[in-house]
Structure formats: structure tokens, C-alpha cells
Amino acid sequence: MAFEKIKVILRKLIWFVILLIGIIFSFVIGFKIFEFEVEIINDDGYIIEYYESLNQTVCEIDGTINITTASGDIVVEFYNSNGELLSKQEKYVIATNKTFSEIFTVDGKVETYHISSSSLTVLFEYIEIIIGVFIFIDFIILIFFISSLSLSCRVYHYDDSKIIVYSGRFHHYIKVDGEKMDEHNTLSSFFAIYLSCTLEDGTDINVTITRSGRISLKINNRLYND
């Protein structure tokens, strides 16, 4: 098999594998982000004011979590000096810089509290940035993979001559018996590429490479397939 043909196959295979790895990696990271467990690692409660006439207590609950930014609901239970439950309240909190703070108004005189449950998750904007980066990377890889599909190589045999037509991403050329006869190098092309050469016996070789990388060869102005 011609070296150019092997090169084309390997490049297509390599970009396909990179794309596959990128997609799998993005899914794995995405699932890990959504499954990440946000925990309250420390909390402190303060009584701001007890209004005896209203029999109400205003409390502040501060918490520290294990990730920089998160949001969700917390459920706090408040008790009096006898250990009786005064109130059970659920509030939506937003944690930034690993901390959150929320004010609660409770009927009765609060002595103790307990955060009974929480459903904090990584803040949506935080997830959106990470997933957006991976989608962008996968998109770039996809572009390179699609571009690799236009790479092509055809090997022809005419009389005793071996003709190789190679269409790479930037380099395009004709080889006859290992000798490069014509080439066209470009960063991009919006039109078909034409290559030509003349064999030692005077035979005219003309090659057309389309934008999609399809190769056609004419020998003495007649389409040739081998």
C-alpha cells in the first residue's frame, strides 16, 4: 500500500479516535458535575433579636460548603429551651465563595437549631461554563475530523507506471514511479484543484481534485479508472 494512502487512513482514524475520546470525556465530566455532592461542612446560628411582645425570634444561619458556588434548598428546625420543635422552615440559598447566610423569623423563643436537610447543587452558571468549554473543544475536534474526511489518495497503474494522486489538507500532488511531477499547496481552496504532467512517452496526465477531495484522472483526455 502506498505511503500516502496509509497516511490518509491514519489521519482519519486518529481524528475519529480523538473525537470519540472528547465526546466520552465530556459526558463523563458532565455526569460527574451533576452528580457532585455539595455538603455543608460547617454552620453557625445566631439570634439577632427576640421580640417578646410578638414572641418571635429573628435568627441568622451561616454555612460553609465544600465547593465555591452552589444553590438550593436547606431545611432548618428550630427548638426552644425544652427541646420542643418551634418551626421547620425551608429556604432557597445561594452560596458564593463557599459560604451562605440566611435570615429566619421563628414564632417562639429559639434556643437551638438544626439543619435537617439540604439539596444544594453546583450553581447552574458554573455548570454552564464548564460544559460550554467542553462543547467548544468537541466542536473544534469535530471540524478537524470532518476536514480529515476530505483527505484522499488514489493509486493508478498505467502500463508500467505507478501514478499516485494525493490530496491532503494543504498539499496536493501527483507522483509517477515515486517522482513528484506536479503539486499545489494552499491553506484553503474554494475551487477544484487541477494537476497535470506528461509521461516520458508523451502521455498527458490530468487530475481534478474537487473541494470534497474526490479525485478523477484523465489520460490523454479520457477518464481513467484502475
N, C-alpha and C positions, 0 to 999 in steps of 0.2 A: 504493500500500500504506500502511496506517495506521502512524503513527509507533510506536505501542505494539507492533505486530506485528514491525516492524523491530527494535525494542529487544529483544524476546524472542528472536528469531533470533540477533542479535549476541551476546547474553549466553550462550546455549547454545554458540555457535561458539567464543567466547573461552575459556570454561571447558574445552571439549573440547581446544582447542589447548594451553592451559596444562597440562592433564593429560597430553597426548601428549608435550609437551616434558619434563615432570617424569619420566615413565617412561623416555624415551630417555636423559635426562641421568643418571638413577640407574643404568641399565645400563652406560652409558659409564664412569661413575665406578667402578662395581663391577668392571668388567673391568680398568680401569687399576690399581686397588688390587691385584687378584690377579696382574696381570702386572708389578707393580712389582718391579724387580730390586734386591735387597738386596746390597750389596757390602761386603766387608771392606776398608776404606781404610787401615788401619794395624794391625800386630800386633807384639807383643814376647813373647819367650820367656825364661824364667828357670829355671835349675837350682836347685831348692830344696835337694836333698840327693842325694849319690851314696853308696849303701851298698855298699862294696867287698866285704863278706862275702857279700852277696846278688847282687852285680853288677847292681844296679838303680839307676835314676835317677828321681827324682821331679821332674817339670817343671811349671811353670805357664805357660800360654799366655793372654795378654791380647790382646783385639782391640777395634778401634773400627770401627763400621759407619756407613752413610750415612743411617740413619733411627733414630728414637728407640727403638722397641721391635720386636724380631723374635725368631724362634726357628727352630731347625732343626739339621741335622747339619753338622759340619765333619770333614774328614779330614786328619789331621796325620801327616807322615812324619818319623821321627827317624833321624839318622845319627851314626856315630862319627867319630873324628878322621881316618879313612881315606876318609871319604865313603861308607862302606858303610851300606845300609839296615838299621837295627836293628829297627824296628817301624813298622807303618802302622795307626793307630787312628782309629776313627770314634766321635764322641761328640755327643750332643744338648746344645745350649747354648741358653740364654735370655739375650738381650741387653736390658738396660734402660738408659735414659739414654745410648744409643748405644754402650755398652760391654758386653763379656762377659769372663769369666775362667773357666778350667777347669784342673783338675789331671790330669796323666797320669803313670802309672807305667810305665817302659820297662825291659825287660831289656837290660842293657849300659850302657856309659858314653856318655851323649849329649853331642855337641859342637854339633850344628846341627839345625835342624828346618825344615820347610816345610809350610805349609797348602796341600795339593794341590787341595782342592775344598771347596765349601760349598753347602748347599741351604737357606740362610736365607730365610724369608718373613716378611711382616708378621705380627706376633703375632695370633692369632685374636680375642682380646678387642678388640684395636684395630680390626680389620676390622668386628667385630660392632657396635661403637658407631657407626661411620661409616655402615654400611649401615642400621642401625636408625634413624638420623636421617633418611636419605633415604626410607625406607619410611614413617616417620611423616609427613613432609611430603607424600608422594604420597597417603597416606590422607586427609589434610585436604583436599587438592585434589580427591580423588575425592568426598568428601562434598559439596563445593560444586558439583561437576559434576552429581551426582545430584540435588541440590537445584534446579539450574537446569532440569532436565528437567520439573519441575512448573510452571515458568513457562508461561503460556499467554495467548493473546489471540484472541478471536473477533469478527468483524465481521459484523453483520447489516444487512439492508436491509428496512425495513418501510414500505410506502407511499413517502413522500418522505423518510423519516427514516433516518439512518445511525446504528446503535447499535453502540458498541464496548464490549466487556466485557474488562477487563484483570485478570489475576491474576499479580501479581508475588510476590517473596519476602516483602515486608512490606505492600505496598499493593495493594488490590483496589478496583476502581471500575467504574461504568457512565458512559459518555458518550453523549449523544444530540446529534448535529449539533455536536460539539465542546464541548458544555457538560457538565461533570461533574454528574451527578444524584444519585449515591449512592456512598459509599465505606466501606471497612472497613480499618483499619490495625492490624496486630498483628505482634508479633515471631514468634509461632508460633501454630498452631491445631491442636487435636486433633479438631476437628469441622468439618463443612461450613460454608461461609460463605454467607449469604443477603443478596442485594442487591435493591432494588426501587425503582421510580419510576413516575410517571404522566405520560404524554404530554399535550400541550395539548388533544388531542381526547378525553381521558379514558381512553385505553388504558392498561391496567395491564401493567407490565413486571416480571417476577420472574426473578431469576437465582440459580442454585445453583452454587457452586464447591466441588468435592469436595477432600478432603485431597491428592489426587494432582494437582490442578489442572485436572481436567476441568470444562468449562463447559456448562451447559444453560440454555436460556432459554425462558420461557413468556410468551406474550402472551394476556392475558385468560384465564389458567389453562389454556391449551392449548400444548403443546410446539411450539416454532417452530424450524425449520431453514432456513437460507438460504445 
